[in-house]
Amino acid sequence: MLAFRQVHLDFHTSGLIPAIGEKFDKNRFQAALKAGYVNSITVFSKCHHGWSYHPTKVNEMHPHLKFDLLREQLDACKEIGVRAPVYISAGLDEKEAVRHPEWLFRKADESLSWAEDFTGTPCFHVLCFNTGYMDLLEKQIEEVMQQYNPCGIFLDIVSIQPCYCASCRNEILSRGKDPRDYKTAMEQAELVYKRYTKRVETVVRKYSKTCTIFHNGGHIPKGRRDMVKNNSHLEVESLPTGGWGYDHFPLSASYVMSLGKEYLGMTGKFHSTWGEFGGFKHPNALRYETALSLAYGAKCSVGDQLHPSGLMNDDTYKLIGEAYREVEVKEVWCEEAVNIADIGVISQEAAGTDIANRDTVYNGDIGANRVLMEGKYLYHFLDTESDFLPYKVIILPDTIRLNEKLQKKLQAYLATGGKILASGQSGLGSDNDAFVLDFSAEYKGETENRPDYVIADARFGIGTSAHVMYTQGFKIKRLQGGSPLRRQKSYFNRDTYAFCSHQHTPNDDRAPLEDASVFTDSTVYIAWNIFSDYGKTGSLHHKKILMYALDYLLGKEKTIKTSLPDKAVVTVTEQKKRKRYIVHNLFAHTTNRGTFSADTQGTRNIEVIEDIVPLHNIKTEVCLPHRIKRALLEPQHIEIPFEYEGEHLRFSVPQVECHQMVVLEY
């Protein structure tokens, strides 16, 4: 079982810096871990600069390190019962990038990744695993296994991406294929990645059957279960202040939690992101971020970076301790807890791409995640291999076209009583423009006007005015069911010689209204890319339309209703062995404060948390399979009253201060 309170201790240290590790002190190192309530810390064998932090026969120890720093750290951890996985930079090794240009990863235009060259922006350069570098990396891993027998190996900067170095091009040519063809280049990338993971697995298992292995690419690609299988566990890297934002972790975690593997939520202690020395976030931010991990069924990891001197920063571990002291007392209600979900979202990423990284944007996924969080729905993101039957509603956001296999799977789901919310081109065949699911409608193609306008029935709560829909709309012919959403076109599309006002042309209020939705007993279809619209613009009417559609399909089967505000988070987990449910309530005030520029990521916002504003008397209603015998606020051990009305249990949470668990025993 993974440790709940982990630290990822970066140590990427230039060869120009002197006196490496000279202030390392075992007692102070241990004292810092104790102050931080840390029970696992990832320590370094080799960094991005390429240096080892221990004596080595296959690499080079940092030129200004005079002792085995890795051994000292591992021994210090062992003495106080702290786990210590070992980090090895896999995709980056800057000293070798300089010495072996033939090992460099190349884009199709021969440029490099991450840095474009060796004379411009200072940054690391990615190496290709299809070169002699892989032989060196394998020897480095084997040496660590032989000398240190670690409990885990963390390999960084690992992903599938097409490389056009001479080695990759020549291998493609040797198979009689064309390196200029993107599909062929991706086929080569998949092959290289597969060989890399197999070699790593072989060398690690040669020495240990239990050593954990994780290949970090900064993102867990949705739909790539083959990649997931290469890892003993998963680590969801998500630094909210580092450009990810506070919506990112729930979006990733809601997919990862459904895969049946233990996983970590990895944030950082930094004000901004990795590599920031002397930067500290507010303790309330770490309190919230670690609580968010627990609420989504994850263990916790906080990123830090050790000073080149080897001296642990006491202020950092006081900061981490503010959060981990709370995590420690909550663990008993989080061990082997499984998140409950009413709704499954077939991810755009999973359905629409073979590979993606954290910078790839799928606005439909983003919009769905935000609507579901803000509407206090319980949900998982799914891929096409997921079991749909446990979910009351399946969402197909905007672009989920169906091949024969997925079509039959969804038809079988509907036949068992399942319900589907689809939008845009979702539900069309993968090779034709016709609905292959029965939405009681015919698809008639894209609308001519963009943007156009929606006029909704009063029941949606947005009034009866025309509301702008920015993303592409689609024409339909309704066959049965109702259409409470109607479309009205604009006067004309905005053009150099035909425009009105500052943004877009208003609706033509003389134009007839057209059906733009179909509501049946088991399906709802909305004829816009409405999830992408909400992901991009966040307009209130998008959210209200989607929430109405979800509530229409769920009916009385929604597991939880709560008076929490939109920025708050609620999840429900179950510990079956202990016969109890846990309702997690979280709230913190977030704000954008400044930007930073990362070498490889451009300029990004810094979203921060400082103030924890308490919420009071949160009304909650749950509908659960088991009859509840007792309700308690934890970890305060305070019993609270509740009442049943039919199958619905009602109670009030007196106060939510950052994170409040309500334990419902059955």
N, C-alpha and C positions, 0 to 999 in steps of 0.2 A: 504493500500500500504506500502511495506517495505521502511524503510529509506535507502537513498543512501550511507550514510557515517557512518558506524558502527565500533565499537571497541569491540572485545571479550576480556574481562579483566580477564585473568586467576588469580586464587588466591589459588593455592595448597600449603598449609602452614603446615609444620611439627608442631606437638604438643610440640616439644622440644624448639621451638623458643619463646622467651619472648616478652613482650610489643607489642602484636599484635594490629595494628590499632591506636597506641597511637599518631602518627603524622598525622592522618587523619584530614584534615581541609576542611570544606565545600567550602570555598571561593577558596582555591587553587585547589580543585577538579574541581570546575566549571570553573576556569580560564584555567586549562589544557584542558578541553573539548572544550572550546571556541578557544584556540590556535590551537587545532587540527581540527577545523571545524567539530566536531563530532556531529551527531544528533541522535545517538542511541548507547548505551553501555550495554553489557551483564555483569551483576554483580552477585556475588556468594551468594547462600544460603548454599551449601555444596560442599566440595572439595573432591579430590581423597583420601586424608588422612581420610576423614569421618567426619570432624568437621563442625559444623554449624557456621555461622558468624552472628548469631542473637540469642536472647533468644528462647529456644525450650523446649517443653514438651515431644517430641517424639524422640529426638536425644540428642547430647551433644554439647554445644557451645565450641569453641576452649578454652582450659584451661587457656590461657593467654589473652583472649579478655574480656574486662570489660564493653562493651556497645553494642548496636544494630548497628553494622556496616552496615548491609544491609539496614536498615531503613534510616540511615543517607545518604547513597548513593542514594537511591530511592527518598528521599525528595529533595536532591540537584539537581538531574536530573529534577524532576518535576518543580522546580522553574525556570529553564532556558529552558523548553520545549524540553528536550532530552528524548527519549524513553529509557526504561531500562528493557529488558527481564531478567529473573532470571535463573541462571545456577544451576543445581543439578547434581552431579556426580551419575550416575545410576549404571553402571557396576562395579565401583570401590568404595570401602569403606574400607581402610586399617585397621582401628581400629576394625571393625567388622570381617575382614578376620582373624585377630589374635585371636579374642574371639570365633568365630564360625567356626571352620574348616569344620563343616558339611555343611556350606553354600558355600564353595569354588567350583568354576568350575573345573571339572576334565577332562583331556584327557583320551583316552582309556587305556593308560598305568598308569593311576592314577597320572601322573604329573600335574602340575598346569599351569595356564596362567595368567599373562604374565611371572612373575618370576617363575622359576622351583621349588623353595623351599623357605625356610625362613632363610637360612644360607649362601647363595651364593650372587649373584649379587643383589644389592639393587634395588628393583622395586616393583610396586604395584601388587596385586593379584586380578584376576577377580572373581566375585561372580555370582552364578547361580540364575536366576529369578524364578526357580522352587523350591525354599526353603523358609524358614521363612524370608529370607532377603527381598523378594518381599513385604511382609506385612509391614515391617519397611519402605521400600522405599515409598510405597503408603501413609503411614501416614506422611512422610516427605513432599511429594508433597502436600497433603491436608493441612498441616499446613501452607505452603507458600501461598497457594491460600486463606486460611481463613484470615491470618494475613496481607498479603501485596497486594492482588488483582493485580498481575503483568500483564503487557501487553503481556508477552510471557514466555514460559517455554522451556529451552534448556536442554535436557537430554543427557548425554554423555556416550560414550563407550557402545553402543547398537548395537548388530549385531546378525545374526543367525549363530550359530555354534554348532556342536554336543557336548553335555556334557554327561559325564559318572559318575556323582556324584551318590550317593546312591539314592537320590530322583528321579533322571531321570531314572536310571536303574530299580528301583522298579516300576515306573509307566509304563515303557515299558513292564515289565514282567506281570503286572496286566492286560495288554491287550492281553496277550498270545503271545507276540512277543519276539524276541531275540535281546538284546542290542548289541550284537557283530556284527550284520548286519548293515553296514553303512547306507543303505537306511532307515532302521528303526530308527537309531539314528538321522538322518536328519529329519525324520518325527516328532520325538519328539522335536527337536530344533525348527521346524516351529510352532508346537503347543505352546511351551513355549513363543515364541516371540509374537504370536497372542494374547495369554492371557495377556501378559505384556502390549501391546499397547492398548488393550481394557480397562484394568484397569486404565491406565493413562488417556485415553480419558474420561472415566466415571467420574473420580475424578476431572479433570480439568473443564469439562463442568458442573459439579454440581455447580460451582461457577462463571463460565464465559462462555459466548457463543462466545466471540471474542478473547480470549487469544490464541496467536499462540503457536503451539507445534512443536518441531523438535527433532527427535531422531538421534543423531549423531553417525555414525559408522566409520567416516573417509573416507567414499567412498559411492557414490550413485551407487548401483549395476545396471548395464544395464540389462534391461529385467524384473526387479522386480517392476512392476507398483503397485502391491499389497502393497509393502513396501512404495512406494512413497505416496500412498493414506493416509497413517497414519500420514503424516506431513502436516501442514498447508502451509508450504513453504519449500524450500530446501536450504542447505548451502553446497557449494562445497569446502571442506577443501583442500587447495593446496598451500603449502608453498614451492616455488621453491628452496629456499636455504636449505630447510630441507630435501632434498633427493628426492622430487617430480620432480624437474627440471621444466624448462619453457615450455616444451611440454605437461605437465600433465593437466593443466587447460583447454587448448583448447580441449583436448580429452574428458574430462568429461563434459565440458560445451556444447560441440556440441551434446551430447545426452540429457542433462538436458533441454536445451533450447527448445527442441521439445515436452516437456511434458505438457506445458500449465500452469506451476506453476511459481510464482515469486521465484527468487533464488538469493543467495549471492555468490560471489566469495570471499573465505576467505584465506587471506595470513597472514603474520606476520611481525612485525617490527624487528624481530631478525635477526642477521647475520646467525644463523643456524636454530634452531627450538624451539618448545615449551620448556619452563623451563630454557631458557638461560637468566640469569640475567647479565646485563652489556653488552649485545650484541646489536649492531645497524647496520642495513643495510644502504646503501647509499640512500639518498633521491631520486635519479633518479630511483632506483629499485622500490620504492613504487609508484612513478609517473607512471612507465610503467605498473606495476601489476594492479593498480586500473584502468588505461586506458584500459587494456586488458579485465577486467571485464565488463566495459561499452561496449566495442566493441562486446562482446559476449552476450549482453542483460542482464547482471547481475548487481545487486547492489553490494556495496563494503563492506568488513569487514576486519579489520586489527587486528591481535592478539597481545596482550600485556600481561605482567604479573605484577601485583601490588606488590610492596615490602611489606614484612610482617609488616613494620611500618605503612602502609596505606598511605604513602606519594607518590603522583603522581610524575612521573619523567618528569620534564619540557622538557628535551632534546627529550624524546620520542614523546611528543605531538607537539613539533616544527617539528620533522621529519614527523609525520603523517600529520601535517598541510600543509607541502610542497606538498603532493599529494591531500589532500582533498580540499584545496583551489581551485585547478583546477577542481576537480570533481564537486564542487558546481556550478561553472559557466557553466558546460557542461550538467547538469541534464535535462534541458529543451529539449535537443535534444535526450535524452535517455529514457524519460518517455513513457511507453507503446510502446516501439519500438520492432519490431519483426524482427528477423534475416531471411534474404532470403537465400535459398539454391537451387542449381542446382542438387546436388548429395546427395543421401542417401546411407549410408554404413550400411549394416546389421552387427551389431557388433558380433565378435566372442564370446565375453563375454555373450552377450544376448542370442545368439543361442546355446551356448555350455555348459552353466552351470546354475544351479539353484541359486547359491550364490557365491559371491566373495568378497574379500577385496582389499584394495589399493595395497597390496603387491603381488597380483596375476597378473602374466604377460601374456598378450595376444599379441604376437609380430605382428600378422596380424593387429590388431587394431592400434598398435603403428605405424606400417609401413604405413597404410592407412592414419592415421592422419598426419604424417609427409609429405607424398607425396602431400596431399591436401593442407596443409598449405604452403609448399614451392612452390607449383605450382600455388598458388593464386586462388584456386577453392573455391566456396561457398558450404558448406556441412553440413549435420546433420548426427550423428550416430543414428541408428534406432534399434528397437527390432522387434520381429516378429508380434507384435500387431500394429505397426505403419501403417499409411496410406501411401502406396507407390506412389499413383497417382500424388501428386504434384511434384515429382522429375523427372528430365529429364534422369538421369542415376542412376541405383542402382548397388552398388558394393557388390559382395559376396567374401570376402577375405579368400581364402585358405581352410577353414574347414567348410563351411556352407552347411551341408547336409540338404536335404529337406524332411520333412514329407508331408503327403498328403495335409494338410491344407496350408502349406507354398508353396508347389508346385503349387496348384491351384491359390493362390494369385499372385504369380509371373507370371504365365501364363496369368492371366487376365490383369496384368500390361503390359506385352508385347503386348497383343491384342489391348490395347489402344494407342500403339505407343511408349511405354516406351522402354528403352534400358538397357542392363545388361553387366557389366564387371565381369567375374568370373575367379577364379584361383584355382589351386590345385585340391582338392576333392570337391570343391563347385559345387553345382548342381547335385551331386549324390543323390540317394535316401537314406533316413535315415536307411533303412534296406536292401539295396542292392548296389552293385558296378556297377551301370549303370546310365547314365545321365537321369534325369527325366524332364529336360528342353532341348529344341531343340537348341543345340550349333552346329549342323551340324557335329557332331563327335561321335565316339564310344570310351568309356573308356576302356583301356587295362591293367590297373594296374600300380604299381610303377616301375620306372626304376631301373636297377640293379646297375648302377654306381652313386655314390654320393660322392663328387660333380660331376656334368657334366657341359656342356658348351652350351651357346646360341650363335648362329650366326644370326645377324639381318640384314634385308635389310638396305640400306644406308639411307632411309627416317627417321630412328629412331635417327640419329645423333650420333651414338656411334662407327662408323666405321664398318668394316666388319670382324674384328678379332673375335676369340672365347673368350667370356667373361664367367667367372666362375659363376655358380649358386650353392650356398652352400646348400640350403635346398632341400628337396625331390622333385624329378621330377616325372612326370607321362606320361605313353605312351598313345597315342591316334591314332585312325584312322580317318583322315579327310574325310568327306563325300562331303561337298560343301564348298564354301567360299575360302578365301585365307589364306596362312600361311606365313606371313613375318618373323616369328621367327622359326628358325630351331634348332634342338638339335644335338650335337656331343658328343659322350661318351669319357671318359678318357681311358687310356690304361688298367688300373685296379684300384680297390679300394685300398686304403692305408691299409697296414697290417704289422704285425711284420716282416714277411718274404718277403714282396713285397711293397717297398715304394720308393718314389723318392723325393729328395730335402727336404725342411723343412716343407711343409704343405700338399700339395695334388698332385696327379699325373696329369700331363698336358693332354690336349686333344689329342686324337689320330687323327691326321690330315689325316690319310688314311681311317678313318671310314666314312661310308655314313651318310649324313644329314637326319634327320627325322623331320617330322612335329611336332612342339611344340606349335602351336597356331592355332586358327581358327577365322578369322575376317569375319563377315557377316554384313548386313546392320543394324541389331538391336542387335547383340551380339558380344562380344569378349571373347574368352576363352584362357587363358595362362596356360600352362601345368607344372607349378612349384608353390610352395608355395612362390610366389614372394613378397607378402606383408610382410610375416614373414621375408623373406630374407632382405628386406630393413629395417624392424624394428630392426633386429639384427646387420646387418653389414653396412647399409647405403651406399652401393655402388652406384655410379653415374648411372651406366647402368640400375640398377633396376628402379630408378626414371624416367629416360628418356623413358624407355619402357612403364611404366605405364602412364606417362603424354601423350605420343603419343596415347596410346589406349583411354584415356579419351577424348582427343581432337578429335580423330576420331569419337567417338560416339556423342559428343556434337555438333560437326560441328560449325555452326554459332550461336548456342543457348547458348554459354557461356556468363553469365551475365556480367562479368567484366574481363578485361585484363589490366595489369599494369606493369610498368617497375621496380617495387619494387624488391630489391634483395631477395634471398631465405630466409634469416632469418627474413625478415619483415613479418608483418601480415596485411591482408586486410579482412574486412567484410563489408557487406551491410545490413543495417536495414531499415525498413519502419515504419513511423508514419502515419497510414492511416487517423486518425482524423485531422492531421495537413497537410495532402497532401504533404508529402515530404519523400525522401530517404536520408539516411546518409551513406556516404562512410567513413569508419574508416581506416586510415593508421597508422601503428605503426612500430617503429623500435628502437631497442636498442642493443648494443653490449654485448653479454653474454660470460662468461668465467668460467671454473672450477677453484676454488681456495680453495684447502684444502679438508679435509674430517672430518667427525665427527662420533662418535659412540653413537647411541641411545640404551637404555637398551633393547628395544624389536625389534629393526629394523636393527641391525648389523651396519656395516660401510657404510656410504653414502657420495657421493660427495656433495660439496657445490658449486652450480652454482650461480654466482653473476652478478649483473649489477652495473657498476659505470659510465662509459662514455656514454653519449648520443651523438652519431655522427649524425649530421643533414644530410638529403638527399635532393637533389635539383632536381627540374624540373622532377617530376614523371609523366610520360605519362600514361594517363588513358583512357580507352574506356569502356563504359557501354552500355548494351542493356536492356532497362527497358520497362514495359508495358505502362507507362504514358509518354507523351511528356513533357519534362522539359522546364520550363519557366525562371528559374533563378538558378545560381550556386553560392554558397557563401562558403568561408572559415570561419569556426566557431571554437571557440567563438570570433574570431577577427572581425566578421561582415564585411568581405572584399569580394566584388563581383568579380568573375573571369570570363573570357570569355570562351565560349565553341562553338562547331560547330557540326552539324549533317552531317553524310554521310549515307543516307538511314535511317535505324532504329538505327544506332549506334551513340552515343553521345561521343565526344572526348573533353578532357580538360587536362590541365597540372597543377599539384600541385606545386607551387613554392618551398615550403620547407616542409619537415616533420621533426619536432624536437620532438622526442618521440611519440607524438600522434597528428594527424591532422585530423579533421573532414571536409568533404566536403558535404554541404547540397544542395540537388537537389530538388527544389520546382516544383510541377506540378499543 
